[in-house]
C-alpha cells in the first residue's frame, strides 16, 4: 500500500432503516469530523437500502469519484445484512471464513452466557484479499480492503483505492475507528495533511448578528471561520490545515482570541463544552453553592447541573414546585403575590429564588417559572415566556424575563429555558449579570 495517498472520501450508510429515517445517521457526522481531523476531505454522503443491486451501483459511483470509501451498516448476521457479500460479488472475489473472527464471535457469546446462533458465523466471512478489523464491543468484524487493482481493472479509477467497513451500531463503529482503523489509515496519509479545529460556543446572540461581527474573519481563506447553529447555542468552528498540529494551532489561537475579544461574555465555552460544565467550573472556582426551584423546566436544570461529576460540591438541594400550593408551602411564595401577579411572573420567580436559597442555605438561589406549552399561553403571557430569579444574601433578587419561539415543541422550549437559567447563573458568577 503506497504511503502519502491524497484521499478524497465518501461515506456510505447501508440500511433501509436509515434510508427510511427510522434511524438517524449519526455515524456520518462522527466519521466526517474524524476524517477532517486527519486532513481527509469528505465530498459525499450516501445512504442506500438493503438491496444488492442498488448497493453495487452506489459503490461503483463512489469509486469513480473517491479513493477512500467508508461504509457503515450491513455487517450483521441476518439475511438483510448484505454489505460484505455484495462487495465480494461486485469484485468477483471469493469469500473465506476468518478463523480469528470466528473465535472472537464464539468468545463473545461464551463471556455473556448466551447461546450463539449459527448465523452469527456469517459475520466471520470476508473477501479473500480483505483484512478483518476486530470488534471488541460487538460480534461483527469490520473490513479493511485495498481494492486498487479491482477498481483499476474495471476502469473506474486509477491509483490507490480503499474500503473501510464498520458495523452500523455507533458504539461499535466509534470504538473500532479509534482502536483499529486509524492505525490502518494514518500510514497512508500525506504528512502535511493535518487539519486542526477549535470551536467556540455562544449564547444570547443569533447567527446573523454573530456573522456581522465576524464577517471579515469569515471571509479569510485560512484559518477558516464557520458558524453552526446548535441546540440553544451558536458554534464557531475555526479550522486550519498545516504540516503539524502545533503549526495549525499557531494559526488558530490568534483568531480565537480576536473572536472572544469582540464577543465578550456571549462566548461561554469551547470545544463543545456544555453550559453546565462551564457553570460547574465557575462555582468551584468561586467556592459557591447553588439551589434551584423549578416549575416550567420540571427538573431539567437540576439534571443538567448534576450531569457533571462532583456536582455535590455545589448543588445541595433542588426542588420542582409545579403547583401554586407547592410554591407556597415549600418555598414560602406569598399567596398575595400569586393572586396579584400570577404564577408566571417576575415577582414569583424572585420569591422562588429567595425561598429555595433560604431553605437550602446556599450562596445562590435560582428560581424559574414559565409556560412551556403547547397549551396554557395567553395574549399577555404567551407560550415561551419565562421568568428567572436569582437571589443572594443581603441583595434584592435579580429577575430576567425571557421569550422563546412559541413554535418550538415543549422539549425544545424547556431546554431553552434551562439554557437561559444556567447562563444567568454563569453571568452572575462572572460579575457580568446586568441587574436590570
Backbone torsions as a table, in degrees:
resi	resn	phi	psi	omega
1	UNK	NA	119.2	-176.5
2	UNK	-69.5	136.5	176.5
3	UNK	-76.5	172.4	174.5
4	UNK	58.6	40.9	177.5
5	UNK	-76.4	125.5	175.1
6	UNK	-78.7	104.5	-172.3
7	UNK	-86.3	141.4	163.2
8	UNK	-123.2	120.9	-168.7
9	UNK	-108.6	151.8	170.2
10	UNK	-131.4	137.3	179.3
11	UNK	-108.0	127.0	-178.3
12	UNK	-119.6	129.2	172.7
13	UNK	-106.3	125.7	178.5
14	UNK	-106.2	124.8	177.4
15	UNK	154.9	124.1	179.1
16	UNK	-62.0	-32.4	-179.6
17	UNK	-65.4	-30.8	175.6
18	UNK	-76.0	-43.1	-179.8
19	UNK	-60.3	-37.2	-178.2
20	UNK	-85.0	-1.3	178.2
21	UNK	82.3	9.0	179.6
22	UNK	-73.7	-26.4	176.7
23	UNK	-127.0	130.9	178.0
24	UNK	-76.9	133.9	-176.9
25	UNK	-81.1	70.5	178.6
26	UNK	-72.0	-20.9	179.0
27	UNK	-60.2	-39.8	-178.3
28	UNK	-62.8	-40.5	178.7
29	UNK	-62.7	-46.9	-179.1
30	UNK	-61.9	-47.7	-176.2
31	UNK	-67.4	-37.6	177.4
32	UNK	-60.3	-44.0	179.0
33	UNK	-67.1	-41.9	-179.4
34	UNK	-64.4	-40.8	178.3
35	UNK	-68.8	-38.6	178.1
36	UNK	-60.4	-38.1	178.9
37	UNK	-65.0	-23.4	176.5
38	UNK	-90.8	0.1	-179.3
39	UNK	83.3	17.1	-179.8
40	UNK	-95.6	126.3	178.6
41	UNK	-80.6	128.2	174.7
42	UNK	-105.1	120.1	-175.5
43	UNK	-105.8	-21.4	-176.6
44	UNK	-143.3	143.1	166.2
45	UNK	-115.9	132.6	-179.8
46	UNK	-132.0	141.7	174.2
47	UNK	-124.6	134.0	-179.4
48	UNK	-137.9	145.0	179.7
49	UNK	-77.6	178.9	-176.3
50	UNK	-82.2	68.2	-179.3
51	UNK	-133.4	119.2	-173.3
52	UNK	-56.4	-43.5	-177.4
53	UNK	-66.2	-40.7	179.4
54	UNK	-71.6	-34.1	176.3
55	UNK	-62.7	-44.3	177.9
56	UNK	-60.2	-44.9	-178.3
57	UNK	-62.8	-40.0	-180.0
58	UNK	-65.2	-42.7	-179.7
59	UNK	-69.1	-37.5	178.0
60	UNK	-62.7	-43.5	177.4
61	UNK	-62.5	-43.8	-178.2
62	UNK	-61.8	-41.4	-175.9
63	UNK	-78.7	-6.7	171.1
64	UNK	-84.0	-18.4	-174.3
65	UNK	-128.5	0.1	179.3
66	UNK	-145.0	156.1	177.3
67	UNK	-119.0	6.7	169.3
68	UNK	-134.9	114.3	-179.6
69	UNK	-109.6	118.9	177.8
70	UNK	-110.2	118.3	-174.2
71	UNK	-120.1	139.7	175.2
72	UNK	-123.7	142.2	175.7
73	UNK	96.7	158.8	176.1
74	UNK	80.4	19.7	-179.9
75	UNK	-108.3	9.2	-176.5
76	UNK	-77.8	-173.6	-174.0
77	UNK	-92.0	-4.5	-173.1
78	UNK	-91.0	171.6	-174.5
79	UNK	-64.4	-26.0	-178.1
80	UNK	-89.5	5.1	175.0
81	UNK	-91.6	99.1	-163.6
82	UNK	-118.2	-2.1	-168.1
83	UNK	-57.8	-55.9	-173.2
84	UNK	-65.3	-47.3	-178.6
85	UNK	-63.2	-37.8	-179.6
86	UNK	-68.8	-38.7	176.7
87	UNK	-64.8	-41.5	178.3
88	UNK	-61.8	-40.1	178.4
89	UNK	-68.0	-39.5	179.5
90	UNK	-58.5	-40.1	-176.9
91	UNK	-99.2	9.9	177.3
92	UNK	51.8	48.3	-176.5
93	UNK	-114.5	130.8	179.4
94	UNK	-67.5	151.3	177.3
95	UNK	-99.3	143.8	176.3
96	UNK	-132.2	154.3	175.3
97	UNK	-81.5	135.3	179.0
98	UNK	-98.0	113.2	-174.9
99	UNK	-59.5	-40.5	-179.2
100	UNK	-64.2	-39.0	178.1
101	UNK	-67.3	-41.2	177.2
102	UNK	-57.8	-44.7	-178.6
103	UNK	-66.0	-40.6	177.4
104	UNK	-60.9	-40.7	-179.8
105	UNK	-64.0	-45.7	178.7
106	UNK	-60.7	-44.7	-178.9
107	UNK	-66.1	-31.3	177.3
108	UNK	-57.7	-46.7	-178.6
109	UNK	-75.4	-37.1	178.0
110	UNK	-60.9	-43.4	-178.3
111	UNK	-63.4	-25.2	-178.4
112	UNK	-102.7	2.8	179.3
113	UNK	62.8	34.4	-176.8
114	UNK	-115.4	145.3	175.4
115	UNK	-71.3	146.7	-179.9
116	UNK	-107.7	128.3	174.0
117	UNK	-76.0	145.4	178.8
118	UNK	-61.8	-23.2	179.8
119	UNK	-66.9	-20.6	178.6
120	UNK	-63.6	-27.8	-179.1
121	UNK	-69.4	-15.3	172.3
122	UNK	-56.3	-31.7	-176.3
123	UNK	-69.3	-17.4	-179.9
124	UNK	-85.6	-2.2	179.0
125	UNK	-80.1	141.2	179.4
126	UNK	-147.7	156.4	171.1
127	UNK	-59.5	144.4	-170.1
128	UNK	-59.8	-31.3	-178.1
129	UNK	-103.3	15.1	177.0
130	UNK	-100.8	156.2	-178.6
131	UNK	-108.2	127.7	178.2
132	UNK	-73.9	147.4	174.4
133	UNK	-109.9	119.4	-176.8
134	UNK	-64.5	144.6	-179.5
135	UNK	-116.0	104.3	-175.8
136	UNK	-73.8	-25.1	-173.0
137	UNK	-108.7	1.8	179.7
138	UNK	-152.0	-170.8	-175.8
139	UNK	-97.3	-25.1	-173.4
140	UNK	-86.4	114.4	173.0
141	UNK	-69.8	155.2	174.5
142	UNK	-88.2	-164.3	-174.5
143	UNK	-148.4	135.4	169.2
144	UNK	-123.6	119.5	-170.6
145	UNK	-136.8	118.7	172.2
146	UNK	-83.0	105.7	-176.8
147	UNK	-106.0	20.2	-175.6
148	UNK	-55.1	-47.1	-178.4
149	UNK	-65.1	-43.1	-179.9
150	UNK	-61.1	-44.7	-177.4
151	UNK	-67.0	-44.3	-179.7
152	UNK	-64.0	-38.0	-179.5
153	UNK	-59.7	-33.7	-178.4
154	UNK	-93.0	-1.6	176.8
155	UNK	74.3	21.5	-178.1
156	UNK	-83.7	-29.8	-175.2
157	UNK	-164.6	161.8	174.6
158	UNK	-120.1	157.4	-179.7
159	UNK	86.0	-173.5	-176.4
160	UNK	-68.7	147.5	176.9
161	UNK	-150.1	133.1	-174.2
162	UNK	-131.7	150.3	173.0
163	UNK	-120.2	129.2	170.6
164	UNK	-113.9	122.7	-179.0
165	UNK	-119.2	136.5	-178.5
166	UNK	-130.7	156.1	168.7
167	UNK	-61.6	157.9	-179.3
168	UNK	-79.9	-14.9	-180.0
169	UNK	-68.5	117.8	-173.7
170	UNK	-55.5	-40.3	-178.3
171	UNK	-60.7	-44.2	-179.5
172	UNK	-68.3	-43.9	-178.6
173	UNK	-60.9	-46.0	-177.0
174	UNK	-63.8	-41.7	179.1
175	UNK	-63.2	-44.6	-179.6
176	UNK	-66.7	-35.6	178.6
177	UNK	-61.4	-49.5	-175.4
178	UNK	-75.7	-33.8	-173.9
179	UNK	-90.4	-25.6	-172.0
180	UNK	-128.3	-53.2	-168.3
181	UNK	-67.0	-40.4	-177.8
182	UNK	-60.9	-34.4	178.7
183	UNK	-65.5	-30.0	177.0
184	UNK	-76.1	-34.5	-172.0
185	UNK	-84.8	-39.4	-172.5
186	UNK	-57.8	-39.9	179.3
187	UNK	-63.9	-17.1	-178.5
188	UNK	-89.6	-10.0	-172.7
189	UNK	-86.1	146.1	172.4
190	UNK	-61.0	140.8	-177.9
191	UNK	-63.1	-26.2	-177.0
192	UNK	-84.9	-6.7	-174.4
193	UNK	-87.9	76.2	175.8
194	UNK	-121.1	117.3	176.8
195	UNK	-110.5	122.1	-178.7
196	UNK	-118.0	138.0	179.5
197	UNK	-132.9	154.5	174.2
198	UNK	-137.3	138.9	179.3
199	UNK	-114.7	147.1	173.8
200	UNK	-121.3	140.2	-177.4
201	UNK	-112.8	144.5	-174.7
202	UNK	-132.3	147.0	174.3
203	UNK	-140.6	141.4	179.2
204	UNK	94.8	2.7	177.4
205	UNK	-138.3	136.1	-177.7
206	UNK	-81.2	166.2	-178.5
207	UNK	-61.6	-39.9	-177.3
208	UNK	-66.8	-44.7	178.8
209	UNK	-66.1	-39.7	177.4
210	UNK	-61.7	-40.7	178.6
211	UNK	-62.7	-37.8	178.0
212	UNK	-62.9	-42.0	-176.9
213	UNK	-72.5	-21.3	-176.1
214	UNK	-117.0	17.9	-173.0
215	UNK	-56.2	-43.6	-178.1
216	UNK	-65.8	-38.1	179.9
217	UNK	-71.4	-34.7	179.8
218	UNK	-72.1	-18.2	-179.3
219	UNK	-85.3	-14.2	-175.9
220	UNK	-77.6	154.9	-175.3
221	UNK	-80.0	-35.3	-178.2
222	UNK	-154.8	130.6	-5.5
223	UNK	-69.0	154.5	175.9
224	UNK	-80.1	144.0	179.2
225	UNK	-125.5	115.7	-173.4
226	UNK	-131.8	134.7	177.8
227	UNK	-92.4	147.0	175.2
228	UNK	-138.4	137.2	179.0
229	UNK	-92.9	125.6	177.5
230	UNK	-110.8	-163.1	179.1
231	UNK	-81.4	104.0	180.0
232	UNK	61.5	36.0	174.6
233	UNK	-166.1	164.0	171.7
234	UNK	-120.3	138.1	-178.1
235	UNK	-117.6	136.7	173.1
236	UNK	-108.0	125.9	177.4
237	UNK	-105.6	124.4	177.1
238	UNK	-109.5	121.9	-175.1
239	UNK	-132.1	142.0	178.1
240	UNK	-141.8	141.1	175.7
241	UNK	-106.9	132.4	-176.9
242	UNK	-155.4	169.3	179.7
243	UNK	-63.7	-24.0	179.9
244	UNK	-144.3	161.7	178.9
245	UNK	-62.4	-40.8	-179.4
246	UNK	-60.9	-40.9	179.2
247	UNK	-68.6	-36.3	177.6
248	UNK	-65.6	-42.5	179.6
249	UNK	-64.9	-32.2	176.7
250	UNK	-62.4	-33.4	176.6
251	UNK	-76.5	-36.1	-173.1
252	UNK	-76.4	-43.7	-169.2
253	UNK	-59.9	-42.9	178.0
254	UNK	-62.7	-36.1	179.0
255	UNK	-68.3	-43.4	177.3
256	UNK	-60.1	-41.9	178.8
257	UNK	-63.8	-39.8	178.7
258	UNK	-64.9	-42.3	178.7
259	UNK	-61.7	-45.4	-179.4
260	UNK	-65.0	-36.6	179.6
261	UNK	-68.0	-33.8	179.9
262	UNK	-74.5	-32.9	-170.2
263	UNK	-108.8	-5.2	170.9
264	UNK	51.7	-130.7	-173.4
265	UNK	-76.1	-4.1	169.6
266	UNK	-60.8	-30.3	178.6
267	UNK	-82.4	118.0	-176.2
268	UNK	-110.1	-14.5	-177.7
269	UNK	-168.1	-179.7	179.4
270	UNK	-142.4	157.4	176.4
271	UNK	52.5	45.9	173.4
272	UNK	61.5	30.2	174.8
273	UNK	-75.2	124.5	-177.3
274	UNK	-70.1	157.7	-178.8
275	UNK	-55.1	-40.1	-177.2
276	UNK	-64.8	-31.3	177.3
277	UNK	-70.3	-37.9	177.3
278	UNK	-64.9	-44.2	177.9
279	UNK	-61.7	-40.4	179.4
280	UNK	-60.1	-44.2	179.2
281	UNK	-61.3	-40.3	-179.4
282	UNK	-69.2	-41.6	178.5
283	UNK	-60.8	-42.6	178.9
284	UNK	-66.6	-44.2	-178.1
285	UNK	-63.2	-37.6	-178.9
286	UNK	-88.4	-6.6	-177.6
287	UNK	54.9	50.4	-179.9
288	UNK	-113.9	151.6	173.5
289	UNK	-113.9	156.0	-176.7
290	UNK	-138.5	148.3	171.5
291	UNK	-131.0	149.4	-173.3
292	UNK	-129.4	132.3	171.6
293	UNK	-111.5	115.9	-175.4
294	UNK	-113.9	142.9	170.3
295	UNK	-119.3	-75.7	-173.0
296	UNK	-66.5	-24.1	-178.9
297	UNK	-88.3	-10.3	170.9
298	UNK	57.4	29.8	178.7
299	UNK	100.3	0.2	-177.0
300	UNK	-66.2	-39.1	178.0
301	UNK	-62.5	-43.9	178.5
302	UNK	-62.1	-41.6	179.3
303	UNK	-61.5	-44.7	-178.4
304	UNK	-67.1	-41.2	178.2
305	UNK	-61.6	-40.6	-177.3
306	UNK	-87.4	1.1	170.7
307	UNK	-68.2	-18.6	-177.8
308	UNK	-89.8	126.0	179.5
309	UNK	-59.6	136.6	-179.3
310	UNK	85.9	12.5	-176.2
311	UNK	-67.7	-13.9	177.1
312	UNK	-65.3	-13.2	176.5
313	UNK	-67.3	-30.5	-173.1
314	UNK	-128.2	-12.1	175.2
315	UNK	-104.3	116.7	-176.7
316	UNK	-106.3	-44.1	-178.1
317	UNK	-157.0	124.8	174.5
318	UNK	-124.6	154.5	-178.4
319	UNK	-140.8	145.8	169.8
320	UNK	-105.8	106.4	-179.1
321	UNK	-109.1	87.7	-170.9
322	UNK	-81.1	-37.7	-177.6
323	UNK	-91.7	160.6	175.0
324	UNK	-62.1	-38.9	179.8
325	UNK	-60.0	-43.2	178.8
326	UNK	-64.6	-36.7	178.4
327	UNK	-63.8	-38.9	179.6
328	UNK	-71.9	-52.9	-171.7
329	UNK	-75.3	-34.5	-175.2
330	UNK	-93.1	-29.1	-174.5
331	UNK	-116.8	-9.9	-179.5
332	UNK	77.2	21.4	175.6
333	UNK	-66.0	133.0	-175.2
334	UNK	-69.2	135.5	175.4
335	UNK	-63.3	-32.1	177.8
336	UNK	-66.3	-39.3	177.5
337	UNK	-63.6	-43.7	179.3
338	UNK	-63.4	-40.8	-178.6
339	UNK	-70.3	-38.0	-175.3
340	UNK	-79.7	-38.9	-171.5
341	UNK	-114.7	-17.6	-178.0
342	UNK	89.5	159.5	-177.0
343	UNK	-63.8	-34.4	178.5
344	UNK	-94.9	91.6	-177.4
345	UNK	-159.6	158.3	177.3
346	UNK	-64.6	-35.3	-179.2
347	UNK	-63.4	-42.0	179.8
348	UNK	-69.5	-40.3	178.2
349	UNK	-59.7	-40.4	178.9
350	UNK	-64.4	-44.5	-179.3
351	UNK	-69.2	-33.1	174.7
352	UNK	-62.5	-44.2	-179.9
353	UNK	-64.0	-42.7	178.6
354	UNK	-66.1	-40.9	-177.2
355	UNK	-65.5	-44.3	-179.0
356	UNK	-70.8	-34.2	177.8
357	UNK	-64.7	-41.8	179.2
358	UNK	-67.4	-42.7	-177.9
359	UNK	-65.7	-41.5	-176.6
360	UNK	-88.0	-14.8	-176.5
361	UNK	57.6	49.8	178.3
362	UNK	-106.5	168.2	178.1
363	UNK	-68.8	-37.3	-174.4
364	UNK	-128.5	138.5	171.8
365	UNK	-117.8	137.5	-178.9
366	UNK	-125.2	128.7	178.3
367	UNK	-126.9	144.0	179.0
368	UNK	-142.4	136.5	176.8
369	UNK	-143.8	139.3	-177.0
370	UNK	-173.1	-168.7	-176.7
371	UNK	-124.8	106.8	-176.8
372	UNK	-87.5	-11.6	175.9
373	UNK	74.6	-172.6	2.0
374	UNK	-77.2	-9.2	177.2
375	UNK	-106.7	172.3	174.4
376	UNK	99.7	-9.8	-178.7
377	UNK	-83.9	156.6	175.0
378	UNK	-133.2	176.3	178.5
379	UNK	-61.7	-38.9	-177.8
380	UNK	-85.5	-24.9	179.4
381	UNK	-133.5	83.7	-173.5
382	UNK	-78.0	164.4	170.5
383	UNK	-58.3	135.9	-178.0
384	UNK	99.7	-3.0	177.7
385	UNK	-88.6	135.6	173.9
386	UNK	-146.5	154.5	173.2
387	UNK	-121.6	134.7	179.8
388	UNK	-117.6	126.6	177.1
389	UNK	-110.6	140.0	176.3
390	UNK	-129.1	124.1	-175.5
391	UNK	-124.0	137.9	171.9
392	UNK	-133.6	169.6	-175.7
393	UNK	-66.4	141.3	170.8
394	UNK	61.7	23.8	175.6
395	UNK	-138.0	151.3	173.9
396	UNK	-68.0	139.8	179.5
397	UNK	-60.6	147.7	173.3
398	UNK	-96.3	132.6	-178.8
399	UNK	-121.7	134.6	177.7
400	UNK	-121.6	133.3	175.1
401	UNK	-100.1	132.2	178.8
402	UNK	-128.5	149.2	175.9
403	UNK	-128.0	125.1	179.5
404	UNK	-111.7	146.9	-180.0
405	UNK	-51.6	117.8	-177.7
406	UNK	-67.3	-13.3	178.9
407	UNK	-80.0	-12.5	174.2
408	UNK	-67.4	156.3	175.6
409	UNK	-80.1	173.0	-173.3
410	UNK	-58.5	-42.7	-178.6
411	UNK	-65.4	-40.6	179.0
412	UNK	-65.4	-41.6	179.5
413	UNK	-63.5	-43.0	178.0
414	UNK	-60.9	-39.6	178.8
415	UNK	-65.1	-44.3	177.1
416	UNK	-58.6	-45.4	178.5
417	UNK	-57.4	-45.5	-178.8
418	UNK	-64.2	-36.2	179.1
419	UNK	-67.0	-42.0	176.2
420	UNK	-61.3	-42.0	-178.5
421	UNK	-65.3	-45.7	179.3
422	UNK	-65.9	-35.4	178.0
423	UNK	-68.3	-36.8	175.2
424	UNK	-59.8	-43.8	177.6
425	UNK	-64.6	-41.6	178.9
426	UNK	-60.3	-47.7	-178.4
427	UNK	-64.7	-36.7	176.8
428	UNK	-62.0	-45.2	-178.3
429	UNK	-66.2	-23.8	176.6
430	UNK	-90.0	4.2	-175.7
431	UNK	58.2	34.8	-177.9
432	UNK	-122.6	12.3	-178.9
433	UNK	-85.5	117.9	178.6
434	UNK	-67.4	120.2	-178.6
435	UNK	-66.3	-15.3	-180.0
436	UNK	-90.6	NA	NA
